């Protein structure tokens, strides 16, 4: 049976506080974070310095009476976001990340529904919060990452940290919460519209990091680009990097990705398939533009032959292509959607590991992952060691709803027992995703339960599978497959709406 093999022993820890203390004590002078400030200067922060910031911020919040509060954060990706995040996770509060791109009405709803009493915010969110302050009766403290001076209940993040320096830390350090109590409240609409608050516990988060590292290796320097309000980034990238003592470099804008790859020279990066596709398209376009298709194909043929002899010349043969990623890249981890096998093969041919996995917010978020020791581009990999899985009500092809049980499964939906009961049954979480389990105990996704098209012939069609095949045509940008209905309202055939690339 195929199984992902741990590349190293993963250090055990029981709480987020313990994780940060281990990093501070064992790797105090190692660089934890790198980012560009407003003057474009690169700032480097050690694990010791980062820990001190969270202690100062935590002491100040605890002194104000917010040690156990629900604390929201609406901001672009930033070093400050990460300090707020880990300050709350270390203590006894609940962290509530909110998507900055939401409409004003949706942000107001989530701030109120989450029972948050404190909100961290960036400069771009300040006017929204000031204009709607009266609609946020529960919020008693607004903390601005970019505010220079306190202004009533709008407080300066920098001044708060400065005040915390002189404070006794024992009250904050003494805060403890039950490992199975709510620790992080993540709102997701999924594909069904109405936002649901996913309740993740400290045990969920710790398990996702610990067991995730057992099946998927990361390296010494990462580039962080995906939105922090998604658990894929905030758990699999931020928490994992911190526990492994990797240096995490913070990208401030998608338009700067190529520049930041060259600046920080990461050894790994977390992406969604759409971003990997953009990078792939850019590289292949340049190959064609320079009329080097035959040279590239010849290089691939040579490198594949030499690999069979144990000789890897890919870093030299494809140096120019790899330099797009900074020159040190080892691995790209893709989540959020299936990756095309062709994409995986291309990156493998130039010596970059591209792995896919399967995750869902309700599972903190990791369910399964491929790794370099067991990388099958046609599957979403092997399950975490802490998980069981099964297929509910499989058809003749073995396809049915994927159900999982284990340490990373959420506590439930916040203030929504009805929705919780719909998906959590006897400890099993019904994911709403369809797929099947291979003989090697790997998962293959076929589509969302709600998207299945049932033709009047009785045939079940999984539109995502067809969409993936059509998108493999190089000049197609997007495709949507749907059912065609006859006069009786029965779906009898399929229609594909295709959108072409601009070039």
C-alpha positions, 0 to 999 in steps of 0.5 A: 500500500502506498503511504506518504513517508515522513521525511523527518521526525516531527516535534510533538507539541500540545498547544500553540503557546508551546509551539511558539515557546519551542521556536523562541527557545530552540531557534531564537536568532533564526529569521522567522519572517521577512517582509517589505515595509512602506519604504520597500526596505526588507525587514527581518524578524527573529523568532525571539523578536516575534515572540516578544511582540506577541507577549507585549501585545498579549499583555496589553490586551489582557490588561484591558480585559480582552484576554478571553475575547473574540477578536476579529481581524480585517486586513491585507496580508501583513506581518502585523496580521500574523502577530495578532493571529498568534497572540490570540491563539497563544492566549484564551481568546478566539481568533476570527479572520474576516475576508477583506474583500467582502461587501460592507454588509457581509463584513458587518454581519460577520463581525456581529454574528461572531460576537467579536469585541475587538477588531484589528484592521488595516488602513484600507478598512479604517473608513469602513469601520468608522462609518459603521461603528454604530452598527457594531454594538459589540465592538469595544476596541478597534486596533489599527495596524497603521494608526500612529496615535490612539483616537478614542476607542480606535487604538494604535497597534504600535502604541499598544505593543509599546505599552505592553513592554512595561507590563507584567506578562504573568496574567497573559502567560497564565491564560489557558483554554480547553484544547477542545474549546473554540479557538478559531472561528472561520466563516465560509460560504462554501458553494452554497451561499449562506456563510457558516462559522466553522468552529476550530479548536486548538486540538484541531489546529495542533493536529493539522500542523503535527500530522500534516508535517508527517505527510508533507515536507516543507523546507527552509524558506517559504513565500506566503501569497494566499489570503490569510483569512483562509485556513489553507494559508493561516494553518498550512503555511503560517503555523506549519512554517513556525513549527518547522522554524522555516523563514516565511517571506510575506508577499503584499500583493499578487502583482508582486509575486514574480518580483518577490520570488526573485527577491526572497528566493524561496524553497517552497510556496503554497498556491492554488491551481489557478496561480500555478496555471498562470505561472505555467502559462507564462513559462510555456508562452516564453518558450514558444516566443523564443522558439525553444520548443524543440530545445525544451523537449530535447532537454526533457528527454535527456533529463528523464533518461538520466534520472533513470540512471540516478543523475539529476541534471534538471537544475542545470538544464532548466536553470532559466525556467527555474530562475522565474521562481528565484532559483532555489525552489524545490516544491510547490504545494497546491490546494483548493482545487484539483491540479491537472496531471499535465501541470504536475508533469511539466513542473516535475520535468523542470525539477520542481515538485508540484504536489496536490492535496485535498482540504476543506475548512471544516477539517482545519483544513487538511484531509490528504496530501501527496508528497515527493515520496508518493506523488500521484498527479491523478489523486489528491494523496494519502490521508493524514495519520489521524484520520479515517475516511470512507465513501458513503453510498458508493455507486457501481464505480465506487464513487460516493460522498467522502466522509472523514473522522478524526482529530482535525474535524471541526467542533461544529458550526457556530450557533447553527446546530441544525447545519451541524447535525446535517454534516456531523453524524456519529463523528463522521463529517460528510464533506459534500465532495464526491470521489473514490478511494483507490486500492492504495488508499488514496483519494480521487475527487470527482466533484461536488455533491450539489454539482452532479448532473443526473441525465434522464438516462440515469447516468451521473455526470461530474462536470468538474471532470469534464471541465478539467479536460477541456481546460487542458486545451491551451487557449481556453481560459475558463469553462462551465459544464451544465445540463440541458433540460427538455420540455419536461425539465429533465436533463438530457444532454450537456452544454459547455460554456467556454471562455477563450484566452485573450492572447 
